[in-house]
């Protein structure tokens, strides 16, 4: 009788072990499938950042006068933005990219420079479908923070950044109610939005706003 019980117990434990192994293998395969599904988004190298001038040392790299560590140590900082800096997330035509770029209009003054940097670098590398995602957030940022926008543009004395941003807005910065066949109407809405949010704008800045609108929608 003891021998029979031993045999039954042995086969029962063996069957359980087989089921556990099958479950483990299934979970492993699921994990592999998940990684493969994210291959178009997450990268194991950061070659695409080669022109960003990064060391990927957050205490060495800086944005707008502050080390990257200041931004990524902020508990409110977007994980996707951190992944972008670290080279693990490369923008492409997906919802995660749209969400990342939309952060540029945050009211958080401490994190906004970091998110603006993410948008600027995305504009820098955009091509094809990715170019469809940069125009609207770039326009929204300029409209909401006009003085800050022009200060940011002036930081680049080559004018290359201004050219890149106006090109991005010109290509994909249309709102749903914009008629691309009537650029003068779009320019008017754009200038009105900037001037409305530009408290105590002097005449020189107002002229820059007019020129900016024309550069975006000639």
Backbone as CSV, one residue per row, in Angstrom:
resi,resn,N_x,N_y,N_z,CA_x,CA_y,CA_z,C_x,C_y,C_z
1,UNK,0.834,-1.205,0.000,0.000,0.000,0.000,0.871,1.258,0.000
2,UNK,1.945,1.236,0.832,2.837,2.387,0.880,3.502,2.607,-0.468
3,UNK,3.836,1.479,-1.115,4.477,1.586,-2.428,3.537,2.228,-3.432
4,UNK,2.255,1.831,-3.393,1.258,2.399,-4.311,1.089,3.891,-4.074
5,UNK,1.028,4.307,-2.791,0.891,5.730,-2.486,2.094,6.516,-2.990
6,UNK,3.272,5.922,-2.869,4.482,6.604,-3.336,4.446,6.821,-4.837
7,UNK,4.005,5.781,-5.552,3.944,5.868,-7.021,2.946,6.945,-7.435
8,UNK,1.764,6.956,-6.803,0.735,7.954,-7.131,1.258,9.362,-6.850
9,UNK,1.898,9.542,-5.686,2.434,10.854,-5.316,3.503,11.298,-6.293
10,UNK,4.337,10.373,-6.734,5.416,10.699,-7.668,4.857,11.231,-8.973
11,UNK,3.865,10.516,-9.540,3.282,10.951,-10.815,2.540,12.283,-10.664
12,UNK,1.911,12.489,-9.511,1.180,13.760,-9.273,2.148,14.940,-9.245
13,UNK,3.258,14.766,-8.515,4.245,15.841,-8.428,4.905,16.096,-9.769
14,UNK,5.130,15.005,-10.526,5.741,15.155,-11.848,4.838,15.945,-12.774
15,UNK,3.522,15.650,-12.718,2.552,16.357,-13.560,2.495,17.828,-13.186
16,UNK,2.528,18.135,-11.879,2.496,19.522,-11.422,3.729,20.274,-11.905
17,UNK,4.873,19.566,-11.817,6.123,20.195,-12.240,6.087,20.512,-13.730
18,UNK,5.532,19.561,-14.514,5.425,19.785,-15.967,4.551,20.987,-16.262
19,UNK,3.432,21.091,-15.520,2.522,22.222,-15.744,3.205,23.540,-15.371
20,UNK,3.974,23.538,-14.289,4.674,24.756,-13.876,5.710,25.162,-14.907
21,UNK,6.408,24.147,-15.461,7.402,24.451,-16.491,6.743,25.026,-17.736
22,UNK,5.582,24.447,-18.106,4.863,24.950,-19.265,4.402,26.385,-19.046
23,UNK,3.909,26.650,-17.827,3.469,28.002,-17.496,4.624,28.985,-17.541
24,UNK,5.757,28.561,-16.987,6.943,29.427,-16.987,7.393,29.723,-18.405
25,UNK,7.394,28.658,-19.263,7.787,28.852,-20.660,6.831,29.782,-21.384
26,UNK,5.531,29.634,-21.068,4.528,30.515,-21.692,4.747,31.959,-21.276
27,UNK,5.005,32.174,-19.973,5.239,33.525,-19.485,6.490,34.129,-20.094
28,UNK,7.531,33.274,-20.252,8.765,33.751,-20.866,8.532,34.167,-22.310
29,UNK,7.752,33.348,-23.036,7.461,33.661,-24.430,6.632,34.934,-24.533
30,UNK,5.685,35.103,-23.596,4.881,36.322,-23.579,5.759,37.542,-23.370
31,UNK,6.727,37.409,-22.437,7.639,38.518,-22.189,8.456,38.837,-23.430
32,UNK,8.922,37.767,-24.132,9.687,37.983,-25.358,8.833,38.670,-26.409
33,UNK,7.577,38.235,-26.533,6.674,38.856,-27.503,6.481,40.330,-27.191
34,UNK,6.359,40.649,-25.893,6.177,42.039,-25.490,7.384,42.873,-25.887
35,UNK,8.588,42.331,-25.662,9.802,43.044,-26.040,9.829,43.278,-27.544
36,UNK,9.460,42.241,-28.299,9.468,42.377,-29.747,8.466,43.415,-30.213
37,UNK,7.306,43.452,-29.556,6.291,44.417,-29.927,6.763,45.844,-29.674
38,UNK,7.668,46.031,-28.711,8.146,47.356,-28.377,9.427,47.719,-29.120
39,UNK,9.917,46.803,-29.965,11.172,47.076,-30.645,11.108,48.317,-31.524
40,UNK,9.908,48.659,-32.001,9.792,49.838,-32.845,9.804,51.115,-32.016
41,UNK,9.753,50.983,-30.713,9.719,52.150,-29.833,10.977,52.224,-28.974
42,UNK,11.333,51.115,-28.334,12.458,51.121,-27.427,13.713,50.564,-28.101
43,UNK,14.841,51.204,-27.843,16.082,50.859,-28.506,17.145,50.469,-27.484
44,UNK,18.021,49.544,-27.905,19.100,49.113,-27.042,20.351,49.970,-27.225
45,UNK,20.327,50.882,-28.179,21.445,51.796,-28.367,20.890,53.185,-28.626
46,UNK,21.745,54.166,-28.558,21.290,55.537,-28.748,22.009,56.208,-29.913
47,UNK,22.284,55.439,-30.975,22.938,56.007,-32.152,22.119,57.139,-32.751
48,UNK,20.803,57.083,-32.596,19.943,58.115,-33.168,20.135,59.456,-32.464
49,UNK,20.830,59.447,-31.324,21.099,60.676,-30.578,22.516,61.206,-30.819
50,UNK,23.173,60.696,-31.824,24.593,61.004,-31.990,24.880,62.497,-32.164
51,UNK,23.914,63.271,-32.656,24.126,64.711,-32.853,23.554,65.550,-31.714
52,UNK,23.164,64.899,-30.621,22.556,65.620,-29.506,23.598,66.225,-28.556
53,UNK,24.840,65.797,-28.671,25.881,66.308,-27.787,25.746,65.835,-26.361
54,UNK,25.311,64.598,-26.169,25.083,64.055,-24.827,26.213,63.149,-24.370
55,UNK,26.437,63.143,-23.073,27.344,62.167,-22.474,26.544,61.056,-21.798
56,UNK,25.253,61.312,-21.580,24.354,60.432,-20.849,24.764,60.267,-19.388
57,UNK,25.518,61.234,-18.918,25.769,61.372,-17.485,24.900,62.537,-17.026
58,UNK,23.833,62.282,-16.280,22.893,63.342,-15.899,23.488,64.448,-15.041
59,UNK,24.669,64.206,-14.499,25.325,65.261,-13.727,26.200,66.143,-14.610
60,UNK,26.462,65.663,-15.821,27.299,66.413,-16.771,26.438,67.116,-17.808
61,UNK,25.500,66.390,-18.403,24.602,66.976,-19.396,23.704,68.016,-18.736
62,UNK,23.403,69.068,-19.468,22.569,70.120,-18.894,21.567,70.639,-19.915
63,UNK,20.477,71.172,-19.406,19.430,71.791,-20.227,19.027,73.095,-19.557
64,UNK,19.142,74.168,-20.296,18.716,75.486,-19.838,19.343,75.845,-18.486
65,UNK,20.654,75.560,-18.381,21.411,75.960,-17.203,21.306,75.032,-16.010
66,UNK,20.632,73.911,-16.183,20.502,72.967,-15.070,20.936,71.570,-15.525
67,UNK,21.590,70.812,-14.634,21.987,69.452,-15.010,20.757,68.576,-15.230
68,UNK,20.896,67.577,-16.090,19.772,66.666,-16.358,19.269,66.006,-15.090
69,UNK,20.161,65.832,-14.146,19.781,65.190,-12.882,18.665,65.964,-12.198
70,UNK,18.664,67.288,-12.343,17.632,68.121,-11.736,16.252,67.728,-12.256
71,UNK,16.169,67.423,-13.541,14.882,67.099,-14.149,14.471,65.649,-13.866
72,UNK,15.390,64.724,-14.100,14.998,63.316,-14.007,14.826,62.854,-12.563
73,UNK,15.372,63.610,-11.610,15.155,63.272,-10.203,13.840,63.838,-9.680
74,UNK,13.200,64.671,-10.466,11.909,65.237,-10.081,10.857,64.125,-10.138
75,UNK,10.170,63.824,-9.050,9.193,62.727,-9.042,8.028,62.948,-10.011
76,UNK,7.830,64.187,-10.462,6.748,64.475,-11.395,7.180,64.346,-12.855
77,UNK,8.461,64.090,-13.064,8.976,64.036,-14.433,8.418,62.825,-15.180
78,UNK,8.048,63.034,-16.417,7.487,61.962,-17.244,8.512,60.858,-17.482
79,UNK,8.151,59.599,-17.224,9.070,58.485,-17.493,9.462,58.396,-18.965
80,UNK,8.555,58.760,-19.851,8.873,58.699,-21.284,9.933,59.735,-21.630
81,UNK,9.864,60.903,-21.012,10.871,61.933,-21.249,12.239,61.468,-20.746
82,UNK,12.248,60.778,-19.622,13.503,60.238,-19.091,14.053,59.184,-20.047
83,UNK,13.172,58.315,-20.545,13.590,57.296,-21.508,14.127,57.951,-22.782
84,UNK,13.525,59.058,-23.171,13.994,59.785,-24.352,15.429,60.260,-24.141
85,UNK,15.685,60.877,-23.017,17.038,61.353,-22.719,18.034,60.198,-22.698
86,UNK,17.658,59.097,-22.084,18.567,57.963,-21.942,18.740,57.173,-23.239
87,UNK,17.979,57.534,-24.259,18.105,56.867,-25.545,17.314,55.590,-25.664
88,UNK,16.475,55.303,-24.674,15.688,54.073,-24.688,14.374,54.238,-25.441
89,UNK,13.938,55.467,-25.594,12.705,55.730,-26.327,12.999,56.664,-27.482
90,UNK,12.759,56.171,-28.679,12.944,57.003,-29.864,11.571,57.373,-30.414
91,UNK,11.308,58.664,-30.594,9.999,59.080,-31.106,9.704,58.481,-32.471
92,UNK,8.471,58.091,-32.659,8.006,57.606,-33.948,6.527,57.941,-34.035
93,UNK,5.849,57.451,-35.048,4.442,57.824,-35.227,3.546,56.941,-34.358
94,UNK,3.483,57.304,-33.061,2.641,56.559,-32.131,2.122,57.490,-31.034
95,UNK,1.218,56.967,-30.222,0.586,57.771,-29.181,1.569,58.203,-28.100
96,UNK,2.561,57.362,-27.814,3.542,57.717,-26.793,4.317,58.964,-27.203
97,UNK,4.633,59.064,-28.472,5.330,60.248,-28.973,4.445,61.488,-28.867
98,UNK,3.193,61.350,-29.253,2.258,62.474,-29.162,2.124,62.948,-27.722
99,UNK,2.059,62.001,-26.787,1.935,62.348,-25.374,3.189,63.060,-24.875
100,UNK,4.341,62.576,-25.284,5.599,63.197,-24.866,5.691,64.640,-25.360
101,UNK,5.411,64.863,-26.634,5.560,66.192,-27.210,4.536,67.180,-26.670
102,UNK,3.388,66.678,-26.263,2.345,67.557,-25.733,2.717,68.137,-24.369
103,UNK,3.705,67.540,-23.710,4.113,68.008,-22.389,4.753,69.394,-22.429
104,UNK,5.116,69.852,-23.603,5.822,71.124,-23.735,4.992,72.312,-23.252
105,UNK,3.676,72.152,-23.184,2.818,73.249,-22.742,2.448,73.145,-21.260
106,UNK,3.138,72.308,-20.513,2.861,72.178,-19.092,3.058,73.509,-18.366
107,UNK,2.320,73.700,-17.304,2.484,74.896,-16.480,3.606,74.735,-15.454
108,UNK,4.215,73.567,-15.424,5.311,73.304,-14.500,6.578,73.992,-15.039
109,UNK,6.931,75.108,-14.443,8.075,75.889,-14.926,9.408,75.155,-14.782
110,UNK,9.485,74.232,-13.826,10.741,73.524,-13.607,10.973,72.430,-14.639
111,UNK,9.913,71.761,-15.049,10.057,70.650,-15.992,9.897,71.068,-17.455
112,UNK,9.272,72.213,-17.704,9.001,72.611,-19.088,10.261,72.706,-19.956
113,UNK,11.387,73.236,-19.446,12.586,73.260,-20.294,13.027,71.882,-20.766
114,UNK,12.849,70.880,-19.915,13.218,69.508,-20.294,12.298,68.992,-21.393
115,UNK,11.008,69.228,-21.238,10.047,68.779,-22.249,10.237,69.548,-23.564
116,UNK,10.594,70.816,-23.455,10.867,71.611,-24.653,12.093,71.059,-25.386
117,UNK,13.073,70.639,-24.613,14.264,70.032,-25.192,13.901,68.756,-25.952
118,UNK,13.010,67.944,-25.388,12.560,66.720,-26.053,11.888,67.046,-27.381
119,UNK,11.051,68.074,-27.388,10.391,68.471,-28.623,11.408,68.993,-29.627
120,UNK,12.328,69.824,-29.175,13.321,70.387,-30.086,14.182,69.302,-30.728
121,UNK,14.587,68.327,-29.937,15.409,67.243,-30.477,14.598,66.352,-31.420
122,UNK,13.310,66.211,-31.137,12.454,65.441,-32.041,12.316,66.166,-33.369
123,UNK,12.167,67.478,-33.320,12.131,68.264,-34.559,13.439,68.099,-35.321
124,UNK,14.528,68.014,-34.582,15.850,67.892,-35.189,16.008,66.590,-35.973
125,UNK,15.393,65.514,-35.494,15.574,64.206,-36.150,14.371,63.793,-36.987
126,UNK,13.331,64.631,-37.033,12.099,64.215,-37.688,12.283,63.991,-39.187
127,UNK,11.579,63.009,-39.657,11.469,62.770,-41.092,10.259,61.876,-41.304
128,UNK,9.672,61.935,-42.463,8.538,61.073,-42.762,7.373,61.307,-41.833
129,UNK,6.832,60.199,-41.308,5.623,60.268,-40.488,5.835,61.027,-39.192
130,UNK,7.049,61.027,-38.652,7.312,61.711,-37.392,7.067,63.212,-37.515
131,UNK,7.283,63.764,-38.689,7.088,65.199,-38.901,5.636,65.611,-38.717
132,UNK,4.724,64.657,-38.764,3.306,64.969,-38.568,2.982,65.274,-37.108
133,UNK,3.892,64.952,-36.205,3.610,65.043,-34.775,4.186,66.286,-34.098
134,UNK,5.051,67.022,-34.754,5.772,68.093,-34.069,5.150,69.478,-34.235
135,UNK,4.443,69.699,-35.325,3.951,71.037,-35.637,2.978,71.611,-34.632
136,UNK,1.986,70.830,-34.231,0.955,71.329,-33.308,1.543,71.657,-31.939
137,UNK,2.308,70.749,-31.293,2.866,71.128,-29.987,3.820,72.315,-30.072
138,UNK,4.564,72.436,-31.176,5.453,73.582,-31.343,4.641,74.870,-31.418
139,UNK,3.573,74.856,-32.166,2.698,76.036,-32.280,2.029,76.342,-30.945
140,UNK,1.545,75.320,-30.270,0.865,75.527,-28.986,1.814,76.120,-27.949
141,UNK,3.071,75.666,-27.960,4.046,76.211,-27.017,4.295,77.693,-27.295
142,UNK,4.492,78.033,-28.569,4.738,79.432,-28.932,3.551,80.306,-28.555
143,UNK,2.352,79.804,-28.778,1.150,80.577,-28.471,0.977,80.792,-26.967
144,UNK,1.278,79.781,-26.186,1.042,79.860,-24.744,2.133,80.627,-24.011
145,UNK,3.370,80.509,-24.490,4.502,81.167,-23.826,5.311,81.976,-24.847
146,UNK,4.735,83.011,-25.428,5.414,83.741,-26.512,6.749,84.360,-26.109
147,UNK,6.814,85.008,-24.969,8.078,85.619,-24.557,9.141,84.555,-24.328
148,UNK,8.757,83.497,-23.678,9.677,82.389,-23.429,10.119,81.754,-24.741
149,UNK,9.184,81.647,-25.668,9.497,81.064,-26.972,10.579,81.864,-27.692
150,UNK,10.422,83.172,-27.766,11.397,83.992,-28.483,12.736,84.030,-27.746
151,UNK,12.702,83.985,-26.431,13.944,83.901,-25.669,14.678,82.607,-26.010
152,UNK,13.919,81.545,-26.133,14.501,80.248,-26.481,15.068,80.273,-27.896
153,UNK,14.362,80.902,-28.819,14.848,81.003,-30.188,16.128,81.832,-30.254
154,UNK,16.187,82.908,-29.485,17.336,83.812,-29.524,18.586,83.177,-28.930
155,UNK,18.405,82.127,-28.135,19.553,81.458,-27.533,20.434,80.825,-28.610
156,UNK,19.831,80.488,-29.731,20.576,79.933,-30.870,20.867,81.069,-31.842
157,UNK,22.080,81.549,-31.843,22.438,82.705,-32.665,22.547,82.367,-34.148
158,UNK,22.543,81.072,-34.488,22.648,80.678,-35.903,21.315,80.809,-36.631
159,UNK,20.216,80.836,-35.888,18.898,80.902,-36.503,18.391,79.558,-36.988
160,UNK,19.186,78.511,-36.795,18.801,77.186,-37.276,17.590,76.645,-36.520
161,UNK,17.544,76.881,-35.221,16.427,76.392,-34.421,15.119,77.049,-34.857
162,UNK,15.169,78.351,-35.069,13.976,79.084,-35.513,13.491,78.530,-36.857
163,UNK,14.406,78.276,-37.735,14.054,77.733,-39.048,13.411,76.358,-38.906
164,UNK,13.967,75.524,-38.038,13.433,74.172,-37.840,12.020,74.214,-37.256
165,UNK,11.811,75.086,-36.281,10.497,75.170,-35.636,9.447,75.740,-36.585
166,UNK,9.768,76.801,-37.307,8.784,77.367,-38.227,8.476,76.382,-39.353
167,UNK,9.459,75.617,-39.777,9.227,74.604,-40.806,8.309,73.505,-40.286
168,UNK,8.520,73.104,-39.022,7.676,72.067,-38.421,6.239,72.546,-38.324
169,UNK,6.062,73.789,-37.890,4.706,74.342,-37.764,4.065,74.497,-39.135
170,UNK,4.845,74.947,-40.097,4.323,75.118,-41.455,3.866,73.794,-42.052
171,UNK,4.558,72.718,-41.678,4.248,71.403,-42.254,3.077,70.714,-41.564
172,UNK,3.024,70.770,-40.223,1.995,69.990,-39.521,1.363,70.735,-38.355
173,UNK,1.468,72.064,-38.347,0.933,72.818,-37.231,-0.470,73.341,-37.437
174,UNK,-1.274,72.613,-38.173,-2.645,73.039,-38.456,-3.604,72.497,-37.402
175,UNK,-4.523,73.355,-36.958,-5.591,72.921,-36.072,-6.778,72.464,-36.912
176,UNK,-7.727,71.825,-36.257,-8.871,71.262,-36.986,-9.685,72.330,-37.715
177,UNK,-9.745,73.507,-37.158,-10.551,74.556,-37.796,-9.754,75.402,-38.780
178,UNK,-8.499,75.029,-39.038,-7.669,75.768,-39.987,-7.935,75.308,-41.420
179,UNK,-8.044,76.248,-42.307,-8.164,75.963,-43.743,-6.828,76.293,-44.384
180,UNK,-6.092,75.251,-44.776,-4.739,75.468,-45.288,-4.724,76.312,-46.555
181,UNK,-5.891,76.435,-47.200,-5.970,77.258,-48.402,-6.110,78.744,-48.070
182,UNK,-6.283,79.047,-46.783,-6.430,80.431,-46.353,-5.401,80.748,-45.268
183,UNK,-4.144,80.821,-45.655,-3.086,81.043,-44.663,-3.216,82.371,-43.921
184,UNK,-3.827,83.376,-44.576,-3.969,84.668,-43.901,-4.857,84.561,-42.666
185,UNK,-5.870,83.685,-42.720,-6.734,83.488,-41.562,-5.996,82.756,-40.447
186,UNK,-5.172,81.796,-40.832,-4.391,81.062,-39.833,-3.380,81.996,-39.179
187,UNK,-2.753,82.839,-39.972,-1.796,83.804,-39.426,-2.474,84.727,-38.416
188,UNK,-3.676,85.164,-38.741,-4.398,86.061,-37.846,-4.691,85.377,-36.515
189,UNK,-5.145,84.133,-36.559,-5.424,83.402,-35.316,-4.142,83.184,-34.519
190,UNK,-3.060,82.896,-35.226,-1.790,82.663,-34.554,-1.280,83.939,-33.879
191,UNK,-1.301,85.045,-34.594,-0.821,86.304,-34.013,-1.702,86.744,-32.843
192,UNK,-2.993,86.560,-32.980,-3.908,86.937,-31.888,-3.625,86.126,-30.629
193,UNK,-3.367,84.837,-30.817,-3.088,83.971,-29.667,-1.788,84.386,-28.976
194,UNK,-0.743,84.654,-29.760,0.536,85.054,-29.171,0.427,86.399,-28.459
195,UNK,-0.216,87.354,-29.087,-0.319,88.692,-28.491,-1.205,88.680,-27.251
196,UNK,-2.200,87.820,-27.258,-3.086,87.710,-26.102,-2.329,87.194,-24.878
197,UNK,-1.354,86.328,-25.124,-0.587,85.743,-24.026,0.747,86.444,-23.796
198,UNK,0.943,87.532,-24.474,2.202,88.269,-24.347,1.930,89.562,-23.590
199,UNK,1.929,89.473,-22.284,1.634,90.652,-21.468,2.686,91.731,-21.616
200,UNK,2.237,92.957,-21.796,3.140,94.110,-21.920,4.152,93.960,-23.049
201,UNK,3.706,93.412,-24.159,4.584,93.266,-25.325,4.904,94.645,-25.901
202,UNK,6.165,94.895,-26.184,6.509,96.142,-26.841,6.309,95.979,-28.349
203,UNK,6.463,97.067,-29.075,6.205,97.056,-30.511,7.172,96.150,-31.263
204,UNK,8.383,96.061,-30.773,9.372,95.204,-31.429,8.969,93.736,-31.356
205,UNK,8.492,93.335,-30.183,8.082,91.942,-30.024,6.808,91.651,-30.819
206,UNK,5.911,92.624,-30.879,4.701,92.446,-31.674,5.045,92.264,-33.148
207,UNK,6.050,92.981,-33.606,6.486,92.832,-34.994,7.097,91.452,-35.231
208,UNK,7.833,90.982,-34.232,8.410,89.635,-34.337,7.311,88.576,-34.410
209,UNK,6.246,88.803,-33.666,5.122,87.871,-33.697,4.502,87.832,-35.090
210,UNK,4.328,89.005,-35.681,3.770,89.070,-37.036,4.678,88.343,-38.034
211,UNK,5.980,88.563,-37.906,6.924,87.903,-38.809,6.929,86.402,-38.599
212,UNK,6.828,85.999,-37.345,6.808,84.571,-37.017,5.600,83.891,-37.655
213,UNK,4.442,84.522,-37.538,3.227,83.957,-38.124,3.353,83.813,-39.636
214,UNK,3.966,84.797,-40.267,4.147,84.733,-41.717,5.172,83.655,-42.091
215,UNK,6.198,83.489,-41.261,7.192,82.439,-41.538,6.584,81.050,-41.402
216,UNK,5.612,80.921,-40.482,4.955,79.617,-40.278,3.947,79.310,-41.366
217,UNK,3.207,80.324,-41.758,2.143,80.117,-42.753,2.228,81.186,-43.835
218,UNK,3.199,81.062,-44.713,3.417,82.086,-45.763,2.283,82.126,-46.789
